[in-house]
């Protein structure tokens, strides 16, 4: 979708308010944040054939008309890493953030990824738009892989009337991945790297931190102003776990 000139004008005026309040590099480079031990889990690669990407709950919000983010990213296969809050006996492992790394350069600035239809008029510092999660999972898609995912959904529903896509298809994949890669997963599985049947495209699915909610997605920009990463922030570690002032 091409945003209106008025939207672009307001966006450029308010871009500084879209910056992430946290240094997300710490989530992926440090071993502890706000007193919580952090580890890193490799989730395989994600396929980005067109560079037009979006982040969605794969069980609820994957629809043919879903719009990608306004700014394109590099095309190809890119590694996906989760920053995990290590369990300390009181809770399970929580995925605080998930990063797609597009280049070898480090991000020096993180800014929320937008579609181009958001209401920016009354947007203020400390707010974010984000994407919705209703099934405790998220995934990174490309406009092309979205098309194949929707075709798979339609075919499954047509061939399996009365059956549920998660219970009767994905649950077995999550359980199998848990058996093969149990680190930082609950029984039943917390992530998979799904290869869409009939294609060579991969879509990683992963748990959304504390579960259902609305979560921001940030582009990482390098020193030259180019996009080098995408980070989904599920948990503001400093806010959730840091000591109250």
C-alpha positions as CSV (number, residue, x, y, z in Angstrom):
1,X,0.0,0.0,0.0
2,X,1.3,3.4,-0.9
3,X,0.8,5.8,2.0
4,X,-0.7,9.3,1.4
5,X,1.5,12.3,1.2
6,X,-0.1,13.6,4.4
7,X,0.8,10.4,6.2
8,X,4.4,10.6,5.0
9,X,4.6,14.2,6.1
10,X,3.5,13.4,9.6
11,X,5.7,10.2,9.7
12,X,8.8,12.2,8.9
13,X,7.9,14.8,11.5
14,X,7.4,12.1,14.2
15,X,10.0,9.5,13.3
16,X,12.1,10.4,16.3
17,X,9.2,9.3,18.5
18,X,9.3,5.8,16.9
19,X,12.7,5.0,18.3
20,X,12.9,2.0,20.6
21,X,13.4,3.1,24.3
22,X,15.7,0.1,24.9
23,X,19.1,-0.7,23.4
24,X,18.0,-3.9,21.7
25,X,21.7,-4.8,20.9
26,X,22.1,-5.7,24.6
27,X,19.5,-8.4,24.2
28,X,21.6,-10.2,21.7
29,X,25.1,-9.3,22.7
30,X,25.0,-9.4,26.5
31,X,24.6,-12.4,28.9
32,X,22.5,-10.5,31.3
33,X,20.1,-7.6,31.2
34,X,18.5,-6.0,34.3
35,X,19.8,-8.8,36.4
36,X,18.2,-11.5,34.3
37,X,20.4,-14.1,32.6
38,X,20.0,-14.0,28.8
39,X,20.9,-16.8,26.4
40,X,20.5,-17.0,22.6
41,X,18.7,-19.6,20.6
42,X,19.1,-20.1,16.9
43,X,15.8,-20.7,15.1
44,X,17.2,-21.4,11.6
45,X,16.6,-19.1,8.6
46,X,13.7,-17.1,7.2
47,X,13.0,-16.7,3.5
48,X,12.6,-13.2,2.2
49,X,12.2,-13.5,-1.6
50,X,10.7,-10.0,-2.2
51,X,11.9,-7.9,0.7
52,X,8.4,-6.9,1.6
53,X,8.0,-8.3,5.1
54,X,5.4,-8.5,7.9
55,X,5.1,-10.0,11.3
56,X,2.0,-11.9,12.3
57,X,0.4,-14.4,14.7
58,X,0.5,-17.4,12.3
59,X,-2.7,-19.0,13.6
60,X,-4.9,-15.9,13.8
61,X,-3.7,-13.1,11.6
62,X,-2.3,-14.6,8.4
63,X,-4.7,-13.4,5.7
64,X,-4.2,-12.8,2.0
65,X,-4.8,-9.0,2.3
66,X,-2.2,-8.5,5.1
67,X,-0.1,-5.5,4.3
68,X,3.8,-5.6,4.6
69,X,5.8,-2.9,6.3
70,X,6.5,0.3,4.4
71,X,10.3,-0.1,4.0
72,X,11.7,-3.0,2.1
73,X,14.6,-5.1,3.5
74,X,17.3,-7.1,1.7
75,X,16.1,-10.3,-0.1
76,X,17.5,-13.8,0.6
77,X,17.7,-16.3,3.5
78,X,18.6,-14.7,6.8
79,X,19.4,-16.1,10.3
80,X,16.8,-15.8,13.1
81,X,17.8,-15.6,16.8
82,X,15.8,-15.5,19.9
83,X,17.0,-13.7,23.0
84,X,15.8,-15.9,25.9
85,X,15.3,-14.9,29.5
86,X,16.8,-18.0,31.2
87,X,14.4,-19.7,33.7
88,X,15.4,-19.4,37.3
89,X,13.1,-22.0,38.8
90,X,10.2,-19.6,39.1
91,X,9.2,-19.4,35.5
92,X,9.7,-21.1,32.1
93,X,12.1,-19.7,29.4
94,X,10.6,-16.5,27.9
95,X,11.6,-15.2,24.5
96,X,12.2,-11.5,25.1
97,X,13.0,-10.7,21.5
98,X,13.6,-12.3,18.1
99,X,16.0,-10.8,15.6
100,X,16.4,-11.3,11.8
101,X,19.9,-10.2,10.8
102,X,20.1,-9.0,7.2
103,X,23.7,-7.8,7.0
104,X,27.0,-8.0,8.8
105,X,26.7,-4.5,10.1
106,X,25.5,-3.6,13.6
107,X,22.4,-1.5,14.3
108,X,23.0,1.9,15.9
109,X,19.4,2.9,15.9
110,X,16.1,1.0,16.2
111,X,12.8,2.5,14.9
112,X,9.4,0.9,14.8
113,X,8.4,-0.7,11.5
114,X,5.1,0.7,10.1
115,X,2.7,-0.2,7.3
116,X,1.7,3.3,6.2
117,X,-1.9,3.4,7.5
118,X,-1.3,4.0,11.2
119,X,-2.9,7.1,12.8
120,X,0.1,9.2,13.7
121,X,-1.7,12.4,14.4
122,X,-2.1,11.8,18.2
123,X,0.9,9.5,18.5
124,X,3.2,10.4,21.4
125,X,6.5,9.4,22.9
126,X,6.4,6.1,24.8
127,X,3.7,4.6,22.6
128,X,3.9,2.0,19.9
129,X,1.6,0.4,17.3
130,X,2.8,-3.2,17.1
131,X,1.0,-6.3,15.9
132,X,-1.5,-8.5,17.7
133,X,-1.0,-12.0,19.1
134,X,-4.0,-14.1,20.1
135,X,-2.5,-17.6,19.9
136,X,0.8,-17.1,21.8
137,X,2.9,-17.3,18.6
138,X,4.5,-15.0,16.1
139,X,6.2,-15.4,12.7
140,X,8.1,-13.4,10.2
141,X,6.7,-13.5,6.7
142,X,7.5,-12.1,3.2
143,X,4.7,-11.0,0.9
144,X,5.5,-14.0,-1.3
145,X,5.7,-16.6,1.5
146,X,2.4,-15.1,2.9
147,X,0.8,-16.0,-0.5
148,X,2.0,-19.6,-0.2
149,X,1.0,-19.9,3.5
150,X,-2.5,-18.8,2.6
151,X,-2.7,-21.3,-0.2
152,X,-1.6,-24.0,2.2
153,X,-4.3,-22.9,4.7
154,X,-7.0,-23.0,2.1
155,X,-5.9,-26.4,0.9
156,X,-5.7,-27.8,4.4
157,X,-9.2,-26.5,5.3
158,X,-10.6,-27.9,2.1
159,X,-9.1,-31.3,2.5
160,X,-9.7,-31.6,6.2
161,X,-13.2,-30.3,7.0
162,X,-13.8,-29.9,10.7
163,X,-10.1,-30.1,11.6
164,X,-7.9,-27.5,13.2
165,X,-4.7,-26.3,11.6
166,X,-2.8,-26.2,14.8
167,X,-4.2,-29.3,16.6
168,X,-4.2,-31.4,13.5
169,X,-1.0,-30.2,11.7
170,X,1.3,-27.8,13.5
171,X,1.1,-29.4,17.0
172,X,3.0,-32.5,15.8
173,X,5.7,-30.3,14.3
174,X,6.1,-28.4,17.5
175,X,6.3,-31.6,19.6
176,X,8.9,-33.1,17.2
177,X,11.0,-30.0,17.4
178,X,10.8,-30.1,21.2
179,X,12.0,-33.7,21.2
180,X,15.0,-32.8,18.9
181,X,15.8,-29.4,20.4
182,X,14.5,-29.2,24.0
183,X,16.6,-26.2,25.2
184,X,14.4,-23.3,26.2
185,X,11.2,-25.0,25.1
186,X,8.2,-26.1,27.1
187,X,6.9,-29.6,26.6
188,X,4.9,-29.5,23.4
189,X,7.3,-27.0,21.8
190,X,7.8,-23.3,21.7
191,X,9.2,-22.9,18.1
192,X,9.6,-24.5,14.7
193,X,11.2,-23.6,11.5
194,X,8.5,-24.5,9.0
195,X,9.2,-25.2,5.4
196,X,6.0,-24.5,3.5
197,X,5.1,-27.8,1.7
198,X,5.7,-27.7,-2.0
199,X,8.2,-24.8,-1.7
200,X,11.8,-24.1,-0.5
201,X,10.5,-21.2,1.7
202,X,11.1,-21.2,5.5
203,X,8.9,-19.4,8.1
204,X,10.0,-19.6,11.7
205,X,7.3,-19.7,14.3
206,X,8.1,-18.8,18.0
207,X,6.5,-18.1,21.3
208,X,5.6,-14.5,22.1
209,X,7.2,-13.9,25.4
210,X,4.4,-13.5,28.0
211,X,1.8,-14.7,25.5
212,X,-1.1,-12.8,23.9
213,X,-0.9,-9.1,23.5
214,X,0.4,-6.3,21.2
215,X,4.1,-6.2,20.5
216,X,6.3,-3.7,18.6
217,X,8.6,-4.5,15.7
218,X,11.7,-2.5,15.1
219,X,14.0,-2.0,12.1
220,X,17.7,-1.8,13.0
221,X,19.6,0.9,11.0
222,X,23.4,0.8,10.6
223,X,25.7,3.8,10.7
224,X,25.0,4.5,7.0
225,X,21.2,4.5,7.6
226,X,20.7,1.2,5.9
227,X,18.4,-1.5,7.4
228,X,20.6,-4.3,8.9
229,X,18.2,-6.1,11.2
230,X,14.6,-6.5,12.3
231,X,13.8,-7.1,16.0
232,X,10.4,-8.2,17.5
233,X,10.4,-7.1,21.2
234,X,8.1,-9.3,23.3
235,X,9.4,-8.3,26.7
236,X,10.9,-5.0,27.8
237,X,13.4,-6.7,30.1
238,X,14.3,-3.6,32.1
239,X,10.7,-2.8,32.7
240,X,9.5,-6.3,33.4
241,X,12.4,-7.5,35.6
242,X,14.3,-4.4,36.7
243,X,14.2,-3.0,40.2
244,X,11.6,-0.3,40.7
245,X,13.0,3.1,41.2
